[in-house]
C-alpha cells in the first residue's frame, strides 16, 4: 500500500480537531499517484510534514493525539490530482 500523509496545519487545533493534530492521509494505487499528491501537498501552505509511505499496513496515529482523515486517490477532486494544471 502506498500512502501519502501530511499534517494539515490549518485545521489542527480547532473544530473536530480541537487539541489534536489533523492528519490527512491519501491511499494511492501507484507510486505515480503518490508523487502527484505529494507535489500538490507541498505547494499548499497549510500542509506540512508531507511523506510518501510504502507499507503493508496503513500508518497508525493515536486517537488521543491525532484526528486522521483518510481518502482514496480515486475519490479526490481534480485539484489534488493535478488535472487543473493540464
Secondary structure by P-SEA (a helix, b strand, c coil): cbbbbbbccccccccccccbbbbbbbbbccaaaaaaaaaaaaacccccbbbbbbccccbbbbccccbbbbbccccccccccccccc
